[in-house]
Amino acid sequence: MDFAVKNGNVLNIVEAKARKALSRSDIENYIKPDKRTGELAFNADYVVKDLGDDFLNPNYQKRFVLYLNGPESTDIMKKLDLPANLPYKYTSKDPKTKGQIFEGTIEIIVKAVNK
């Protein structure tokens, strides 16, 4: 994760990629197929490592923003074909909440920047 920022009740998780090519496997730390269903899901395990309680806080609307920077960024954005929202599910490993399941939806925003 490049950075995370809270803006009011919105938690923005931001990743920037400057590449000539990018596939879903290149962003698998964030978005990958669910092991049981095969449907795309947001990888909360990866984000909770860095953000902890901020990500799990149900009062925050969650947003993943992927910036693509490069001459092919618009094409890459189209090929990724990511949905506007994805589900996430996280089972707590923290001793205070161990086993508790946190789940919800995160908004997905992909921005192509050609500079």
Secondary structure, DSSP 8 states (H G I E B T S, - for coil): --EEEEETTEEEEEEEE--S---GGGGTTTEEE-TTT--EEE-HHHHHHHHTHHHH-TTSEEEEEEEEESTTHHHHHHHH---SEEEEEEE--STTTTT-EEEEEEEEEEEEE--
